[in-house]
C-alpha cells in the first residue's frame, strides 16, 4: 500500500519536535499492516471518524494522525492534538 502525505501534513510533521516526529513516522509505517488485523488496530487506536472514509490513529498520549483510505493508498491528512483533529473534522 502506498503512503502519501498532503502538503499540510508535511508541514505539520516538519513543525513537530523530533521526539514527536519519530513516533508519528513509525505509526505511519505500521498502519498499512494493521488494516484488517484487529489486534494491531487496538495498539494504534485506529477508528473511523467520518463517514467519508476518514480514520484516526493515536500516536502516544498527545498526538493523533488523520488519514484517508483508498484501496491502494493511505493519505495522511493532518497531524496534531485531539483538539486540532476535532477542528479538522468539523471543517469536513
MMTF fields as JSON, N, C-alpha, C and O atoms, coordinates in Angstrom:
{
  "mmtfVersion": "1.0.0",
  "mmtfProducer": "UNKNOWN",
  "numBonds": 367,
  "numAtoms": 368,
  "numGroups": 92,
  "numChains": 1,
  "numModels": 1,
  "chainsPerModel": [1],
  "groupsPerChain": [92],
  "chainIdList": ["A"],
  "bondAtomList": [4, 2, 8, 6, 12, 10, 16, 14, 20, 18, 24, 22, 28, 26, 32, 30, 36, 34, 40, 38, 44, 42, 48, 46, 52, 50, 56, 54, 60, 58, 64, 62, 68, 66, 72, 70, 76, 74, 80, 78, 84, 82, 88, 86, 92, 90, 96, 94, 100, 98, 104, 102, 108, 106, 112, 110, 116, 114, 120, 118, 124, 122, 128, 126, 132, 130, 136, 134, 140, 138, 144, 142, 148, 146, 152, 150, 156, 154, 160, 158, 164, 162, 168, 166, 172, 170, 176, 174, 180, 178, 184, 182, 188, 186, 192, 190, 196, 194, 200, 198, 204, 202, 208, 206, 212, 210, 216, 214, 220, 218, 224, 222, 228, 226, 232, 230, 236, 234, 240, 238, 244, 242, 248, 246, 252, 250, 256, 254, 260, 258, 264, 262, 268, 266, 272, 270, 276, 274, 280, 278, 284, 282, 288, 286, 292, 290, 296, 294, 300, 298, 304, 302, 308, 306, 312, 310, 316, 314, 320, 318, 324, 322, 328, 326, 332, 330, 336, 334, 340, 338, 344, 342, 348, 346, 352, 350, 356, 354, 360, 358, 364, 362],
  "bondOrderList": [1, 1, 1, 1, 1, 1, 1, 1, 1, 1, 1, 1, 1, 1, 1, 1, 1, 1, 1, 1, 1, 1, 1, 1, 1, 1, 1, 1, 1, 1, 1, 1, 1, 1, 1, 1, 1, 1, 1, 1, 1, 1, 1, 1, 1, 1, 1, 1, 1, 1, 1, 1, 1, 1, 1, 1, 1, 1, 1, 1, 1, 1, 1, 1, 1, 1, 1, 1, 1, 1, 1, 1, 1, 1, 1, 1, 1, 1, 1, 1, 1, 1, 1, 1, 1, 1, 1, 1, 1, 1, 1],
  "groupList": [{"groupName": "UNK", "atomNameList": ["N", "CA", "C", "O"], "elementList": ["N", "C", "C", "O"], "formalChargeList": [0, 0, 0, 0], "bondAtomList": [1, 0, 2, 1, 3, 2], "bondOrderList": [1, 1, 2], "singleLetterCode": "X", "chemCompType": "L-PEPTIDE LINKING"}],
  "groupTypeList": [0, 0, 0, 0, 0, 0, 0, 0, 0, 0, 0, 0, 0, 0, 0, 0, 0, 0, 0, 0, 0, 0, 0, 0, 0, 0, 0, 0, 0, 0, 0, 0, 0, 0, 0, 0, 0, 0, 0, 0, 0, 0, 0, 0, 0, 0, 0, 0, 0, 0, 0, 0, 0, 0, 0, 0, 0, 0, 0, 0, 0, 0, 0, 0, 0, 0, 0, 0, 0, 0, 0, 0, 0, 0, 0, 0, 0, 0, 0, 0, 0, 0, 0, 0, 0, 0, 0, 0, 0, 0, 0, 0],
  "groupIdList": [1, 2, 3, 4, 5, 6, 7, 8, 9, 10, 11, 12, 13, 14, 15, 16, 17, 18, 19, 20, 21, 22, 23, 24, 25, 26, 27, 28, 29, 30, 31, 32, 33, 34, 35, 36, 37, 38, 39, 40, 41, 42, 43, 44, 45, 46, 47, 48, 49, 50, 51, 52, 53, 54, 55, 56, 57, 58, 59, 60, 61, 62, 63, 64, 65, 66, 67, 68, 69, 70, 71, 72, 73, 74, 75, 76, 77, 78, 79, 80, 81, 82, 83, 84, 85, 86, 87, 88, 89, 90, 91, 92],
  "secStructList": [7, 3, 3, 3, 3, 7, 2, 2, 2, 2, 2, 2, 2, 2, 2, 1, 7, 2, 2, 2, 2, 2, 2, 2, 2, 2, 2, 2, 2, 2, 2, 2, 2, 2, 6, 6, 7, 2, 2, 2, 2, 2, 2, 2, 6, 7, 3, 3, 3, 3, 6, 6, 6, 3, 3, 3, 3, 3, 3, 6, 6, 6, 3, 3, 3, 3, 3, 3, 3, 3, 6, 6, 3, 3, 3, 3, 3, 3, 3, 3, 7, 2, 2, 2, 2, 2, 2, 2, 2, 2, 6, 7],
  "xCoordList": [0.839, 0.0, 0.89, 1.873, 0.523, 1.259, 0.825, -0.367, 1.794, 1.513, 1.879, 3.017, 0.906, 1.091, 0.792, -0.089, 1.53, 1.306, 0.854, 1.457, -0.204, -0.631, 0.387, 1.203, 0.34, 1.24, 1.066, 2.04, -0.187, -0.477, 0.153, 0.774, -0.006, 0.562, 2.086, 2.709, 2.684, 4.143, 4.63, 5.608, 3.948, 4.378, 4.131, 4.923, 3.05, 2.79, 3.84, 4.262, 4.26, 5.323, 6.635, 7.331, 6.965, 8.205, 8.182, 9.229, 7.004, 6.883, 6.995, 7.226, 6.832, 6.92, 8.355, 9.305, 8.485, 9.778, 10.223, 9.378, 11.504, 11.954, 11.496, 11.273, 11.353, 10.895, 9.436, 8.997, 8.68, 7.3, 7.24, 6.409, 8.119, 8.104, 8.389, 7.73, 9.362, 9.745, 8.585, 8.324, 7.874, 6.731, 5.63, 4.977, 5.42, 4.412, 4.816, 3.987, 6.084, 6.545, 6.484, 6.157, 6.791, 6.672, 5.21, 4.93, 4.293, 2.872, 2.418, 1.657, 2.885, 2.524, 2.975, 2.256, 4.161, 4.662, 3.91, 3.812, 3.38, 2.654, 1.199, 0.596, 0.633, -0.784, -1.17, -2.149, -0.458, -0.893, -0.953, -1.855, -0.019, -0.022, -1.149, -1.643, -1.558, -2.592, -4.003, -4.919, -4.182, -5.518, -6.012, -5.331, -7.191, -7.773, -7.281, -7.65, -6.46, -5.97, -6.332, -5.607, -7.441, -7.955, -6.961, -6.993, -6.084, -5.14, -4.149, -3.766, -3.733, -2.846, -3.598, -3.048, -4.881, -5.728, -5.752, -5.588, -5.958, -6.101, -4.837, -4.925, -3.683, -2.439, -2.26, -1.64, -2.794, -2.684, -3.903, -3.904, -4.923, -6.132, -6.831, -7.397, -6.797, -7.424, -8.943, -9.512, -9.579, -11.029, -11.483, -10.833, -12.607, -13.184, -13.875, -14.668, -13.577, -14.118, -15.053, -15.641, -15.192, -16.079, -16.598, -15.882, -17.835, -18.465, -17.798, -18.013, -17.0, -16.364, -15.041, -14.249, -14.793, -13.577, -12.379, -11.235, -12.634, -11.556, -11.339, -12.287, -10.081, -9.706, -8.751, -8.12, -8.663, -7.766, -6.962, -7.457, -5.725, -4.901, -4.177, -3.807, -3.983, -3.267, -1.772, -1.306, -1.039, 0.417, 0.799, 0.954, 0.949, 1.23, -0.001, -1.127, 0.23, -0.888, -1.421, -2.617, -0.556, -0.982, -1.193, -1.727, -0.793, -0.878, -1.839, -2.012, -2.452, -3.327, -2.921, -2.43, -3.13, -2.968, -4.3, -5.001, -4.633, -5.873, -5.493, -4.663, -6.115, -5.776, -7.007, -8.02, -6.896, -7.953, -7.466, -6.275, -8.397, -8.051, -8.716, -9.9, -7.949, -8.479, -7.932, -7.093, -8.364, -7.925, -6.407, -5.92, -5.663, -4.212, -3.391, -2.173, -4.057, -3.33, -3.854, -5.057, -2.927, -3.228, -2.717, -1.53, -3.603, -3.232, -3.29, -4.361, -2.143, -2.078, -2.587, -2.027, -3.668, -4.297, -3.803, -3.547, -3.663, -3.231, -2.639, -2.906, -1.837, -1.202, -1.37, -1.1, -1.815, -1.933, -2.562, -2.731, -2.902, -3.535, -4.983, -5.507, -5.61, -7.016, -7.88, -8.773, -7.62, -8.4, -8.183, -9.126, -6.946, -6.636, -7.432, -8.006, -7.456, -8.183, -9.685, -10.346, -10.222, -11.652, -11.983, -12.996, -11.124, -11.345, -11.256, -12.048, -10.299, -10.133, -11.396, -11.885, -11.915, -13.092, -14.338, -15.188, -14.464, -15.61, -15.616, -16.673, -14.426, -14.325, -14.646, -14.779, -14.771, -15.08, -16.488, -16.901],
  "yCoordList": [-1.172, 0.0, 1.243, 1.326, 2.184, 3.442, 4.388, 4.509, 5.06, 6.06, 7.425, 7.653, 8.335, 9.685, 10.697, 10.485, 11.792, 12.869, 14.115, 14.491, 14.753, 16.012, 17.086, 16.905, 18.196, 19.318, 19.793, 20.081, 19.869, 20.309, 19.36, 19.802, 18.072, 17.083, 17.148, 16.984, 17.385, 17.501, 18.682, 18.562, 19.816, 20.986, 20.769, 21.218, 20.09, 19.796, 18.844, 18.992, 17.876, 16.964, 17.698, 17.467, 18.584, 19.356, 20.235, 20.488, 20.7, 21.583, 20.831, 21.442, 19.513, 18.728, 18.628, 18.672, 18.494, 18.206, 16.81, 15.929, 16.591, 15.258, 14.122, 13.008, 14.38, 13.332, 12.963, 11.885, 13.836, 13.544, 13.02, 12.171, 13.527, 13.165, 11.675, 11.027, 11.144, 9.743, 8.786, 7.899, 8.928, 8.036, 8.17, 7.183, 9.376, 9.566, 8.778, 8.098, 8.874, 8.142, 6.631, 5.89, 6.172, 4.737, 4.289, 3.225, 5.088, 4.752, 4.712, 3.826, 5.671, 5.679, 4.401, 3.848, 3.943, 2.718, 1.485, 0.493, 1.538, 0.397, 0.334, -0.739, 1.439, 1.479, 0.511, -0.216, 0.461, -0.459, -1.923, -2.657, -2.347, -3.72, -3.953, -5.073, -2.909, -3.048, -3.128, -3.61, -2.671, -2.69, -4.124, -4.986, -4.365, -5.682, -6.636, -7.81, -6.165, -7.004, -6.321, -5.438, -6.72, -6.015, -5.882, -4.877, -6.857, -6.743, -5.612, -4.921, -5.412, -4.3, -2.972, -1.941, -3.007, -1.808, -1.254, -0.053, -2.145, -1.708, -1.001, -0.018, -1.482, -0.866, 0.538, 1.381, 0.791, 2.118, 2.988, 4.184, 2.395, 3.156, 3.628, 4.721, 2.819, 3.213, 3.166, 2.256, 4.18, 4.182, 5.093, 6.087, 4.731, 5.552, 6.735, 6.551, 7.953, 9.146, 9.956, 10.94, 9.557, 10.283, 9.306, 8.402, 9.494, 8.559, 8.55, 7.625, 9.559, 9.636, 8.872, 9.082, 7.994, 7.186, 7.822, 7.511, 8.703, 9.347, 8.564, 8.252, 8.255, 7.475, 8.271, 9.231, 7.842, 8.457, 7.347, 6.238, 7.659, 6.749, 7.555, 8.71, 6.929, 7.574, 7.382, 6.328, 8.414, 8.334, 8.856, 10.063, 7.975, 8.394, 9.005, 8.798, 9.75, 10.332, 11.617, 11.895, 12.402, 13.72, 13.934, 14.969, 12.992, 13.213, 12.245, 11.102, 12.741, 11.938, 12.165, 13.235, 11.154, 11.328, 11.003, 10.079, 11.76, 11.571, 11.206, 11.865, 10.14, 9.668, 9.174, 8.827, 9.152, 8.655, 7.355, 7.184, 6.448, 5.165, 5.008, 5.299, 4.551, 4.097, 2.684, 2.264, 1.948, 0.556, 0.361, -0.622, 1.259, 1.061, 2.186, 2.235, 3.092, 4.259, 4.694, 4.666, 5.094, 5.698, 7.13, 7.355, 8.092, 9.504, 10.171, 10.284, 10.611, 11.325, 12.735, 13.486, 13.09, 14.398, 15.437, 16.58, 15.051, 16.006, 15.275, 14.096, 16.004, 15.505, 16.576, 17.75, 16.182, 17.176, 16.619, 15.41, 17.526, 17.161, 16.745, 16.886, 16.237, 15.839, 17.031, 16.887, 18.196, 19.391, 19.796, 20.188, 19.701, 20.009, 19.086, 19.531, 17.801, 16.822, 17.116, 17.009, 17.477, 17.808, 18.999, 18.99, 20.03, 21.196, 20.788, 21.24, 19.943, 19.456, 18.714, 18.94, 17.845, 17.051, 17.909, 17.636, 18.952, 19.854, 20.59, 20.947, 20.814, 21.555, 20.69, 21.22, 19.38, 18.5, 18.679, 18.015],
  "zCoordList": [0.0, 0.0, 0.0, 0.736, -0.828, -0.94, 0.179, 0.463, 0.817, 1.859, 1.302, 0.89, 1.292, 0.756, 1.852, 2.685, 1.842, 2.809, 2.057, 1.052, 2.543, 1.942, 2.288, 3.191, 1.575, 1.866, 3.309, 4.005, 3.741, 5.106, 6.12, 7.086, 5.904, 6.825, 6.835, 7.884, 5.676, 5.61, 6.451, 7.19, 6.334, 7.109, 8.601, 9.429, 8.949, 10.365, 10.926, 12.073, 10.133, 10.572, 10.791, 11.78, 9.861, 9.999, 11.247, 11.844, 11.644, 12.805, 14.134, 15.178, 14.094, 15.325, 15.819, 15.038, 17.109, 17.72, 17.255, 17.097, 17.035, 16.592, 17.502, 17.028, 18.784, 19.699, 19.442, 19.843, 18.785, 18.393, 16.962, 16.641, 16.111, 14.694, 14.476, 13.664, 15.195, 15.005, 15.302, 14.489, 16.44, 16.67, 15.618, 15.279, 15.103, 14.051, 12.797, 12.193, 12.415, 11.234, 11.446, 10.519, 12.646, 12.946, 12.829, 12.276, 13.344, 13.251, 11.8, 11.41, 10.993, 9.567, 8.873, 8.04, 9.22, 8.608, 9.096, 8.373, 10.313, 10.87, 10.404, 10.435, 9.979, 9.625, 8.508, 8.673, 7.385, 6.331, 6.789, 6.384, 7.616, 8.11, 9.11, 9.236, 9.819, 10.846, 10.263, 10.93, 9.055, 8.45, 8.334, 7.779, 8.859, 8.794, 9.87, 9.86, 10.794, 11.889, 13.209, 13.668, 13.818, 14.998, 16.149, 16.86, 16.355, 17.464, 17.224, 18.168, 15.994, 15.682, 15.695, 16.082, 15.262, 15.315, 16.73, 16.943, 17.693, 19.079, 19.565, 20.301, 19.169, 19.596, 19.06, 19.709, 17.887, 17.281, 17.581, 17.29, 18.154, 18.449, 17.191, 17.167, 16.151, 14.888, 15.017, 15.618, 14.43, 14.366, 13.24, 12.916, 12.658, 11.599, 12.266, 13.189, 11.801, 12.45, 11.555, 12.005, 10.313, 9.404, 8.356, 7.925, 7.956, 7.011, 5.632, 4.848, 5.335, 4.018, 3.962, 3.044, 4.927, 4.891, 5.572, 5.241, 6.514, 7.258, 8.548, 9.267, 8.827, 10.001, 10.88, 10.438, 12.145, 13.106, 13.786, 13.981, 14.14, 14.93, 15.994, 15.779, 17.142, 18.243, 18.074, 17.64, 18.424, 18.48, 19.86, 20.047, 20.803, 22.17, 22.817, 22.365, 23.87, 24.61, 23.995, 24.086, 23.372, 22.939, 21.457, 21.06, 20.632, 19.186, 18.511, 18.934, 17.456, 16.612, 15.164, 14.805, 14.344, 12.906, 12.249, 12.661, 11.239, 10.496, 9.076, 8.45, 8.572, 7.237, 6.511, 7.119, 5.198, 4.333, 3.713, 3.454, 3.481, 2.882, 1.532, 1.365, 0.59, -0.686, -0.863, -0.066, -1.857, -1.972, -1.975, -1.416, -2.581, -2.686, -2.07, -2.241, -1.353, -0.855, 0.507, 0.769, 1.362, 2.656, 2.57, 2.336, 2.759, 2.615, 3.979, 4.574, 4.473, 5.738, 5.501, 4.702, 6.213, 6.015, 7.001, 6.621, 8.282, 9.293, 10.493, 10.724, 11.241, 12.459, 13.52, 13.266, 14.712, 15.764, 17.025, 17.183, 17.907, 19.169, 18.924, 17.819, 19.963, 19.869, 19.45, 18.614, 20.024, 19.676, 18.223, 17.536, 17.757, 16.359, 15.434, 14.441, 15.774, 14.944, 14.965, 13.932, 16.107, 16.178, 15.285, 14.586, 15.307, 14.422, 12.952, 12.125, 12.64, 11.263, 10.813, 9.706, 11.653, 11.286, 11.157, 10.309, 11.992, 11.867, 10.539, 10.019, 9.996, 8.74, 7.518, 6.416, 7.688, 6.544, 6.056, 5.105]
}
